[in-house]
Amino acid sequence: MERTWRWFGKNDKITLAMLKQIGVEGIVTALHDVPLGQVWTREKIRDLREYIESYGMRWSVVESLPVTETIKYGGADRDQQIEIYKESLRNLSAEGIHTICYNFMPVLDWARTDLLHPNPNGASNLYFSYAEFAYFDIYILKREGAREEWARFQFPEGVGEGRNVLAEADELAKTMTPEKDHQLVENIVIKTQGFVSGNFKEGDEHPLELFHQLLDNYKGVDKSKLRENMKYFLEAIMPTCEECEMNMCVHPDDPPIEILGLPRIVRTADDIQWFLDAVPNKHNGLTFCAGSLSAGAYNNVVEMARRFAPRTHFVHLRSCHIFPNGDFTEASHLGGRADIIELARIFEKENPQLPMRVDHGMTMLDDETKGYNAGYSFLGRMFALGQVQGILATVDRELGIEYTQPGFFD
């Protein structure tokens, strides 16, 4: 697979020169300075593409060309927003970029409660606590109906047996402080969303008010309606994708659970099969994020890879560990539920040219002091990339595929 790296543009503290040295071949990025809902012009795309190519790499994947909330909930201007989206697709294609990773998650792109959860080895990882998230929902956000929903919440079979998340959230409320509340809002709303979805940004004075406004847009939008809206969007853009040879690959929901009263429609194998069948076009495909899928105890990640490899256009290799109580954390790229070694075998057999990135990595050594985006450390991801490069070299030898390491003499 092509070894790629998510890079946040010219202002990223991780430079392209650094990435060149560690064996990165392709860059996964976006025009982060273009406001939501505006056309990505060919001039701006070309400027960033040429900058990447000046370092001997290519712009492999767009992550993300955001699908605006109005398209997801079916707002009055969604057709206008779809036309803008199609124009951006044409401009990207004209500059030689043909893969778009996007998501159809309402409001939240991804969610964690702790961005620096300690590992036994002294490094830290992203972590999701159900009790803390329920506390945020009930006591900080004060969402209508939240208490009743958490009272009904059930874990998948095999994890969280006998756990009462609502009671834990109520107990947690006795020890929380304004400072802890603020940190939870930062972790869930600001630090994990602003640089990804564009719905929030550092310095927003009233993020919870904005959060409520976004949630209100989805009143009356259930799973069936969100599926209908996703199908509407895909059917509208597929002729343009055919014209431009553009592969659209949706990212699974992260975490793969229904939260905040919002429907989630890319959680399981059945969900994936539904959207592939709903719009049976080769350009309608999947970003196989092993990390997001492995956070769901009901998902057999290896079997899903075998099943959906033919419609996978992009791969995220990371893995999650689910604790017996149901909480989960990012795992080692050689551990966790995802079995990255077997996934490498599957995808290398199917298409050894697929772009792949290692996705979230540990925060380790002095990563924490550098101001990197949450989950996107340099040393932690470099460590993960080294692990995955070793996996790919071994698998390629098994399969008789020539493995090359950029930047080295043979």
Salt bridges, closest charged atoms under 4 A:
GLU2 OE2 - ARG58 NE 2.93
GLU25 OE1 - ARG3 NE 3.06
ASP33 OD2 - LYS44 NZ 2.90
ASP47 OD2 - LYS10 NZ 2.82
GLU50 OE2 - ARG49 NH2 3.95
GLU53 OE1 - ARG49 NH1 2.92
GLU63 OE2 - ARG6 NH1 3.46
GLU63 OE1 - HIS316 NE2 3.22
GLU63 OE2 - ARG357 NH2 2.91
GLU83 OE2 - LYS86 NZ 3.09
GLU95 OE2 - ARG42 NE 2.53
GLU95 OE2 - ARG46 NH2 3.21
GLU95 OE1 - ARG49 NH2 2.76
ASP114 OD2 - HIS117 ND1 3.16
ASP137 OD2 - ARG143 NH2 2.86
GLU149 OE1 - ARG143 NH2 2.85
GLU168 OE2 - ARG163 NE 2.79
ASP170 OD1 - ARG147 NH2 2.67
GLU171 OE1 - LYS174 NZ 3.14
ASP204 OD1 - LYS201 NZ 3.21
GLU209 OE2 - HIS206 ND1 3.83
ASP216 OD1 - LYS219 NZ 3.64
GLU228 OE2 - LYS225 NZ 3.20
GLU242 OE1 - HIS283 NE2 3.76
GLU243 OE2 - ARG90 NE 3.49
GLU245 OE2 - HIS283 NE2 3.82
ASP254 OD1 - ARG112 NH1 3.01
ASP254 OD2 - ARG318 NH2 3.11
ASP271 OD1 - LYS223 NZ 3.29
ASP271 OD1 - ARG227 NH2 3.25
GLU303 OE2 - ARG306 NH1 2.55
ASP327 OD1 - ARG163 NH1 2.93
GLU330 OE2 - ARG112 NH2 3.00
GLU330 OE1 - ARG318 NH1 2.81
GLU330 OE2 - HIS360 ND1 3.10
GLU342 OE2 - ARG306 NH2 3.52
GLU342 OE1 - ARG345 NH1 3.00
ASP359 OD2 - HIS316 ND1 3.41
ASP359 OD2 - ARG318 NE 2.90
ASP359 OD1 - ARG357 NH1 2.81
ASP359 OD1 - HIS360 NE2 3.65
ASP366 OD2 - LYS370 NZ 3.48
GLU398 OE1 - ARG345 NE 2.93
